[in-house]
Amino acid sequence: MHTFEKGVSMVELLIVLAVIAVMLTLAAPAVQTVAARADIKRTADDISQAIRLAKNTARVTSQPVTVSITTGTSANSISFLFANGTNTANGLTLPAIDLPTKVSIATQQQQSLTFDSMGVIAGFRAGSIRLRSTVDTSQALTVTVVNNLGYITIAEGAVADVVVVA
């Protein structure tokens, strides 16, 4: 009859820890890519939702609403303004939206859209916003404002010419 001792030897424990370390090292780039992809996707969705919110709010309140994207090295955000110059009108307050700082937002012109009281973009010109992960630069999306009604498309990759509707 064999007698087995219960427990784990130090050598066995070190081997298991070494295997786990190798697996984590191999998995790290994939996890980083997934996180980067999630950041730019969330940013694209936030921009799209903000544009829809501005359009719908302009129609419901029958007054112009401007949605602006602010970019910077330490923060990116979306803000809203009514014609009175504040984010509050008729008892309705539109929130500022913080965007992930691990996403660069590229635009070449003024970064705002103004919807008139009918929900139509004033002075519309088709334009795009390029989003690129600062963690994994291979991860990019392009948000395009297609028409004066604020219709948005989100496409893989980044377009060469970036223009935002003024």
Secondary structure by P-SEA (a helix, b strand, c coil): cbbbbccccaaaaaaaaaaaaaaaaaaaaaaaaaaaaaaaaaaaaaaaaaaaaaaaaaaaacbbbbbbbbbcccccbbbbbccccccccccbbbbbbbccccbbbbbcccccccccccccccccccbbbbbbbccccccbbbbbbccccbbbbbbccccccccccc
